[in-house]
Amino acid sequence: MHSVLNITRNSVLTGCLVAASPLLAIAAPPDAATFNAGGVCPMEFHRPGPHMEPPFGNHHLPPYLMDLTLTEDQQDKVFLILHAAEPALREQEKAVRKAHDGLRDLGRSVQFDAGSAAALTQALGKAESQLALLRTRADHDVFSVLTAEQKTEISRLESEHESHREFHPPF
């Protein structure tokens, strides 16, 4: 019975892959015709959806780059900045996750250990602090790559976004 389920599951998975194969051609990289005058694909720096791989393979892309068109040189510089920051960011994210997991487990345990809770909250605070520092540094370095016009555009877009934000009371 168990092997029949495995065969059926494998058959279904194979069928799904075969059915999806025409979609892979649609997902091919853009050709030169889709690039704008600056030589940059307009969609290249848009924020990825929940199931899309972000640009550069990095999920730390500053959100303000979402609606900007960067030159190839700027793209290269942003890539290098984010690529260099990635290992340290990943380590701190793992430390944050580990502390959160420990606190969750402690909260669900039979007996509460105040010493463990204090150590985990200190570890969490330290990891989140380091993560914020690393992100701020990378964000600063990326922002310094932008032109004055791009920085002005970011300010305009952020102001526009703030003016459209609705106020929702906390109660």
TIPA-249142 format. One record per residue: x, y, z of N, C-alpha, C, O in turn. Coordinates in steps of 0.05 Angstrom, whole numbers, plus 5000, padded with zeros to 4 digits. Layout:
{site {X Y Z} {X Y Z} {X Y Z} {X Y Z}},
...
// end
This chain:
{site {5017 4976 5000} {5000 5000 5000} {5017 5025 5000} {5012 5044 4985}},
{site {5038 5025 5017} {5056 5048 5019} {5070 5053 4992} {5072 5077 4984}},
{site {5079 5032 4978} {5093 5036 4953} {5074 5045 4931} {5082 5060 4913}},
{site {5049 5038 4933} {5029 5047 4914} {5025 5077 4917} {5022 5091 4897}},
{site {5025 5087 4942} {5022 5116 4946} {5046 5131 4935} {5043 5152 4924}},
{site {5070 5120 4939} {5094 5133 4928} {5093 5134 4898} {5100 5154 4886}},
{site {5085 5112 4885} {5083 5112 4856} {5062 5132 4846} {5067 5146 4827}},
{site {5039 5133 4860} {5018 5152 4852} {5028 5181 4856} {5024 5198 4839}},
{site {5041 5186 4879} {5051 5213 4884} {5072 5221 4863} {5071 5243 4853}},
{site {5090 5203 4857} {5110 5208 4837} {5098 5213 4809} {5107 5230 4794}},
{site {5077 5198 4803} {5063 5202 4777} {5050 5229 4776} {5052 5243 4755}},
{site {5038 5237 4798} {5025 5264 4799} {5046 5286 4796} {5042 5305 4781}},
{site {5068 5283 4810} {5089 5303 4808} {5101 5305 4780} {5105 5327 4770}},
{site {5105 5282 4768} {5115 5282 4740} {5095 5295 4721} {5103 5311 4704}},
{site {5070 5290 4725} {5049 5302 4709} {5049 5332 4712} {5045 5347 4692}},
{site {5052 5341 4736} {5052 5370 4741} {5076 5383 4727} {5073 5405 4716}},
{site {5099 5370 4728} {5123 5382 4715} {5119 5383 4685} {5127 5402 4672}},
{site {5108 5362 4674} {5103 5361 4645} {5083 5383 4637} {5087 5397 4617}},
{site {5062 5386 4653} {5042 5406 4647} {5054 5435 4650} {5045 5453 4635}},
{site {5072 5438 4668} {5084 5465 4672} {5106 5472 4653} {5113 5495 4651}},
{site {5116 5453 4638} {5140 5458 4621} {5135 5480 4600} {5153 5495 4595}},
{site {5110 5483 4588} {5107 5506 4570} {5109 5533 4584} {5117 5553 4572}},
{site {5103 5534 4610} {5105 5559 4625} {5134 5567 4629} {5140 5590 4633}},
{site {5153 5548 4628} {5181 5554 4632} {5191 5572 4609} {5208 5589 4613}},
{site {5181 5568 4585} {5189 5584 4562} {5180 5613 4567} {5194 5632 4558}},
{site {5157 5617 4579} {5147 5644 4584} {5165 5658 4605} {5169 5682 4603}},
{site {5176 5643 4623} {5193 5654 4645} {5221 5659 4636} {5238 5666 4653}},
{site {5227 5657 4611} {5255 5661 4601} {5263 5690 4606} {5246 5708 4607}},
{site {5289 5695 4608} {5298 5723 4612} {5290 5741 4589} {5287 5731 4567}},
{site {5286 5767 4595} {5277 5785 4574} {5299 5789 4553} {5322 5787 4558}},
{site {5290 5793 4528} {5309 5799 4507} {5314 5829 4506} {5302 5844 4521}},
{site {5331 5837 4488} {5340 5865 4487} {5316 5884 4481} {5318 5908 4489}},
{site {5295 5875 4468} {5273 5892 4462} {5257 5901 4486} {5243 5921 4485}},
{site {5260 5886 4508} {5244 5894 4532} {5259 5913 4550} {5248 5922 4570}},
{site {5283 5921 4543} {5299 5939 4560} {5292 5968 4553} {5286 5974 4529}},
{site {5293 5986 4572} {5287 6014 4567} {5312 6028 4557} {5333 6015 4552}},
{site {5310 6054 4553} {5332 6069 4541} {5357 6068 4558} {5379 6071 4547}},
{site {5355 6064 4584} {5378 6063 4601} {5391 6035 4601} {5412 6031 4614}},
{site {5380 6017 4585} {5392 5990 4584} {5384 5972 4607} {5397 5951 4611}},
{site {5363 5980 4621} {5355 5964 4644} {5326 5954 4640} {5309 5970 4631}},
{site {5321 5929 4645} {5295 5918 4643} {5278 5931 4665} {5286 5930 4689}},
{site {5255 5944 4659} {5240 5959 4679} {5231 5941 4702} {5227 5951 4724}},
{site {5227 5916 4698} {5217 5898 4719} {5240 5887 4736} {5235 5874 4756}},
{site {5265 5892 4728} {5287 5879 4741} {5290 5886 4771} {5299 5869 4786}},
{site {5282 5910 4778} {5286 5918 4806} {5260 5921 4821} {5259 5933 4842}},
{site {5239 5909 4811} {5214 5909 4825} {5214 5888 4847} {5227 5867 4844}},
{site {5200 5894 4869} {5199 5876 4892} {5187 5850 4883} {5167 5849 4870}},
{site {5200 5827 4890} {5190 5802 4882} {5164 5795 4897} {5160 5804 4919}},
{site {5148 5778 4885} {5124 5768 4898} {5132 5746 4918} {5156 5740 4920}},
{site {5113 5734 4931} {5120 5714 4952} {5133 5689 4941} {5147 5675 4956}},
{site {5129 5683 4915} {5141 5659 4904} {5161 5664 4882} {5169 5646 4868}},
{site {5170 5689 4880} {5190 5696 4859} {5217 5699 4872} {5219 5708 4895}},
{site {5237 5693 4857} {5265 5698 4867} {5271 5727 4864} {5267 5738 4842}},
{site {5281 5741 4885} {5287 5769 4882} {5310 5774 4864} {5326 5756 4859}},
{site {5313 5799 4854} {5336 5806 4838} {5362 5800 4854} {5362 5803 4878}},
{site {5383 5793 4840} {5409 5786 4852} {5407 5761 4869} {5428 5753 4880}},
{site {5384 5747 4871} {5382 5725 4889} {5384 5734 4918} {5393 5718 4935}},
{site {5377 5758 4923} {5381 5770 4950} {5355 5782 4960} {5343 5798 4945}},
{site {5346 5774 4983} {5320 5785 4993} {5324 5810 5010} {5305 5818 5024}},
{site {5347 5822 5009} {5351 5846 5024} {5352 5871 5007} {5363 5892 5015}},
{site {5340 5870 4983} {5340 5893 4965} {5324 5916 4978} {5301 5912 4986}},
{site {5336 5939 4981} {5322 5961 4993} {5296 5967 4978} {5296 5969 4953}},
{site {5274 5971 4992} {5248 5975 4979} {5247 6000 4962} {5231 6001 4943}},
{site {5264 6020 4968} {5262 6045 4952} {5273 6041 4923} {5270 6059 4907}},
{site {5286 6019 4918} {5296 6013 4890} {5273 6002 4873} {5277 5999 4849}},
{site {5251 5996 4885} {5229 5983 4872} {5220 5997 4846} {5216 5984 4826}},
{site {5218 6023 4846} {5208 6038 4823} {5229 6054 4809} {5223 6072 4793}},
{site {5254 6048 4814} {5276 6062 4801} {5288 6046 4778} {5287 6021 4778}},
{site {5298 6060 4758} {5313 6047 4737} {5342 6054 4741} {5350 6077 4742}},
{site {5358 6033 4745} {5386 6036 4750} {5403 6030 4725} {5395 6013 4709}},
{site {5425 6044 4722} {5443 6038 4700} {5456 6011 4706} {5455 6001 4728}},
{site {5469 6000 4686} {5483 5975 4690} {5506 5978 4711} {5510 5960 4727}},
{site {5519 6000 4710} {5540 6005 4730} {5529 6006 4758} {5540 5995 4777}},
{site {5506 6020 4761} {5493 6021 4787} {5484 5993 4796} {5486 5985 4819}},
{site {5473 5978 4777} {5464 5950 4784} {5488 5934 4794} {5486 5919 4814}},
{site {5511 5937 4780} {5534 5922 4789} {5543 5930 4817} {5551 5913 4833}},
{site {5543 5956 4822} {5551 5966 4848} {5532 5956 4870} {5541 5948 4892}},
{site {5506 5958 4865} {5486 5949 4884} {5490 5919 4889} {5489 5909 4912}},
{site {5494 5904 4868} {5498 5875 4871} {5522 5869 4889} {5520 5853 4907}},
{site {5544 5883 4884} {5568 5879 4901} {5564 5886 4930} {5573 5871 4948}},
{site {5550 5908 4935} {5544 5916 4962} {5527 5895 4976} {5533 5886 4998}},
{site {5505 5887 4963} {5487 5867 4975} {5500 5840 4978} {5495 5826 4997}},
{site {5516 5833 4958} {5529 5807 4959} {5549 5806 4982} {5551 5785 4996}},
{site {5563 5827 4986} {5583 5828 5008} {5569 5828 5036} {5580 5817 5055}},
{site {5545 5840 5037} {5531 5841 5063} {5516 5815 5069} {5510 5810 5093}},
{site {5511 5799 5050} {5494 5775 5053} {5503 5755 5075} {5487 5747 5091}},
{site {5528 5748 5076} {5536 5728 5096} {5531 5737 5125} {5521 5722 5141}},
{site {5538 5762 5131} {5533 5772 5158} {5504 5775 5164} {5495 5769 5186}},
{site {5488 5784 5144} {5459 5786 5148} {5447 5759 5153} {5430 5756 5171}},
{site {5456 5739 5138} {5446 5712 5142} {5452 5701 5170} {5435 5689 5183}},
{site {5476 5706 5179} {5483 5697 5206} {5466 5709 5228} {5457 5696 5246}},
{site {5461 5735 5225} {5444 5749 5245} {5415 5740 5243} {5402 5738 5263}},
{site {5406 5735 5219} {5378 5725 5215} {5375 5697 5228} {5355 5691 5240}},
{site {5396 5681 5225} {5395 5654 5238} {5395 5657 5268} {5381 5642 5282}},
{site {5410 5676 5279} {5411 5681 5308} {5384 5691 5318} {5375 5682 5339}},
{site {5371 5708 5303} {5344 5718 5310} {5325 5695 5310} {5309 5691 5329}},
{site {5325 5678 5289} {5307 5655 5287} {5312 5636 5310} {5293 5626 5322}},
{site {5337 5631 5317} {5343 5612 5338} {5333 5622 5365} {5322 5607 5381}},
{site {5336 5648 5370} {5326 5660 5395} {5296 5659 5396} {5284 5652 5417}},
{site {5283 5665 5374} {5253 5664 5373} {5244 5635 5378} {5225 5631 5393}},
{site {5257 5616 5365} {5249 5588 5369} {5253 5580 5398} {5235 5566 5409}},
{site {5275 5588 5410} {5280 5582 5438} {5259 5594 5457} {5249 5581 5475}},
{site {5251 5619 5451} {5231 5632 5467} {5203 5618 5464} {5188 5615 5483}},
{site {5197 5611 5439} {5172 5597 5434} {5171 5570 5449} {5152 5564 5463}},
{site {5193 5556 5447} {5195 5530 5461} {5193 5534 5491} {5180 5518 5505}},
{site {5206 5554 5502} {5205 5559 5530} {5177 5567 5539} {5168 5558 5560}},
{site {5163 5582 5523} {5135 5590 5529} {5117 5566 5530} {5096 5567 5543}},
{site {5123 5545 5515} {5106 5521 5514} {5115 5499 5532} {5103 5478 5533}},
{site {5137 5504 5546} {5148 5483 5563} {5131 5479 5589} {5115 5497 5596}},
{site {5135 5457 5602} {5121 5451 5626} {5128 5471 5648} {5112 5479 5664}},
{site {5154 5477 5650} {5164 5494 5671} {5179 5518 5659} {5195 5515 5641}},
{site {5174 5542 5669} {5187 5566 5660} {5213 5570 5673} {5215 5568 5698}},
{site {5234 5576 5657} {5261 5581 5668} {5268 5610 5662} {5274 5617 5639}},
{site {5267 5626 5683} {5272 5655 5680} {5300 5661 5670} {5304 5680 5654}},
{site {5320 5645 5678} {5347 5649 5669} {5350 5644 5639} {5363 5660 5625}},
{site {5338 5622 5630} {5338 5616 5601} {5324 5638 5585} {5332 5646 5564}},
{site {5301 5647 5596} {5286 5667 5582} {5302 5693 5580} {5302 5706 5559}},
{site {5316 5701 5601} {5332 5725 5601} {5355 5722 5580} {5360 5741 5565}},
{site {5368 5699 5580} {5390 5695 5561} {5380 5696 5532} {5393 5707 5515}},
{site {5357 5684 5527} {5346 5683 5500} {5337 5711 5491} {5341 5719 5468}},
{site {5325 5726 5509} {5316 5754 5502} {5341 5772 5497} {5340 5789 5480}},
{site {5362 5767 5512} {5387 5783 5508} {5399 5775 5481} {5408 5792 5466}},
{site {5399 5749 5475} {5410 5740 5449} {5393 5751 5426} {5404 5760 5405}},
{site {5367 5751 5430} {5349 5762 5409} {5354 5792 5405} {5356 5801 5382}},
{site {5356 5807 5427} {5361 5835 5424} {5387 5841 5411} {5389 5859 5394}},
{site {5408 5827 5418} {5434 5831 5405} {5433 5824 5375} {5444 5839 5359}},
{site {5421 5802 5369} {5419 5794 5340} {5403 5814 5324} {5411 5821 5302}},
{site {5380 5823 5335} {5364 5842 5320} {5379 5869 5318} {5376 5882 5297}},
{site {5393 5877 5338} {5409 5901 5337} {5430 5900 5315} {5433 5918 5300}},
{site {5444 5878 5315} {5465 5874 5294} {5453 5873 5266} {5464 5884 5247}},
{site {5430 5860 5264} {5416 5858 5238} {5408 5886 5229} {5412 5892 5205}},
{site {5397 5902 5246} {5389 5929 5239} {5414 5946 5231} {5412 5961 5211}},
{site {5435 5943 5245} {5460 5957 5238} {5470 5949 5211} {5478 5966 5194}},
{site {5471 5923 5205} {5481 5913 5179} {5463 5923 5157} {5473 5931 5136}},
{site {5437 5922 5161} {5418 5931 5140} {5421 5961 5135} {5420 5970 5112}},
{site {5424 5976 5156} {5427 6005 5153} {5453 6012 5138} {5453 6030 5122}},
{site {5474 5997 5144} {5499 6002 5130} {5497 5995 5100} {5505 6011 5084}},
{site {5485 5972 5094} {5481 5965 5066} {5463 5985 5052} {5468 5992 5029}},
{site {5442 5993 5066} {5423 6012 5055} {5437 6039 5049} {5433 6051 5028}},
{site {5454 6048 5067} {5469 6072 5063} {5488 6070 5039} {5489 6088 5022}},
{site {5502 6047 5037} {5520 6043 5015} {5505 6042 4988} {5515 6053 4968}},
{site {5482 6029 4987} {5466 6028 4963} {5456 6056 4956} {5458 6064 4933}},
{site {5446 6071 4976} {5435 6098 4971} {5457 6116 4960} {5451 6134 4944}},
{site {5482 6112 4968} {5504 6129 4958} {5510 6124 4929} {5524 6141 4916}},
{site {5501 6102 4917} {5505 6096 4889} {5486 6112 4871} {5492 6116 4848}},
{site {5464 6122 4883} {5443 6135 4867} {5451 6163 4860} {5466 6177 4874}},
{site {5439 6173 4838} {5443 6200 4829} {5425 6219 4845} {5407 6210 4859}},
{site {5430 6245 4844} {5413 6264 4857} {5384 6263 4847} {5365 6265 4863}},
{site {5381 6258 4821} {5354 6256 4810} {5340 6231 4821} {5316 6233 4827}},
{site {5354 6209 4823} {5342 6185 4834} {5334 6188 4863} {5313 6179 4872}},
{site {5351 6202 4878} {5344 6208 4907} {5320 6226 4909} {5303 6222 4926}},
{site {5318 6245 4891} {5294 6263 4891} {5269 6247 4884} {5248 6250 4896}},
{site {5272 6229 4865} {5249 6211 4857} {5241 6194 4881} {5217 6190 4885}},
{site {5259 6183 4895} {5253 6167 4919} {5238 6184 4939} {5218 6174 4950}},
{site {5247 6208 4944} {5233 6226 4963} {5204 6231 4954} {5186 6231 4970}},
{site {5201 6236 4928} {5174 6241 4917} {5156 6217 4920} {5133 6219 4929}},
{site {5167 6193 4914} {5151 6169 4916} {5144 6162 4945} {5121 6154 4950}},
{site {5162 6167 4963} {5157 6162 4991} {5136 6181 5002} {5118 6173 5017}},
{site {5137 6207 4994} {5117 6226 5002} {5089 6219 4991} {5069 6220 5005}},
{site {5089 6211 4966} {5064 6202 4953} {5053 6178 4968} {5028 6176 4973}},
{site {5070 6159 4975} {5061 6135 4989} {5050 6142 5016} {5029 6131 5024}},
{site {5063 6160 5030} {5054 6168 5057} {5027 6182 5056} {5010 6178 5073}},
{site {5023 6198 5035} {4997 6213 5033} {4974 6194 5027} {4951 6201 5032}},
{site {4979 6170 5016} {4958 6151 5009} {4954 6131 5032} {4935 6115 5031}},
{site {4971 6131 5051} {4969 6112 5073} {4945 6120 5091} {4941 6143 5098}},
{site {4928 6100 5096} {4905 6105 5113} {4913 6101 5142} {4930 6085 5149}},
{site {4899 6116 5160} {4904 6113 5188} {4884 6092 5199} {4860 6094 5194}},
{site {4895 6072 5212} {4879 6052 5225} {4885 6052 5255} {4907 6046 5263}},
{site {4865 6060 5271} {4869 6061 5300} {4876 6033 5310} {4867 6013 5300}},
{site {4892 6032 5332} {4901 6006 5342} {4879 5990 5356} {4884 5968 5365}},
{site {4855 6001 5359} {4834 5987 5374} {4812 5979 5356} {4792 5967 5365}},
// end
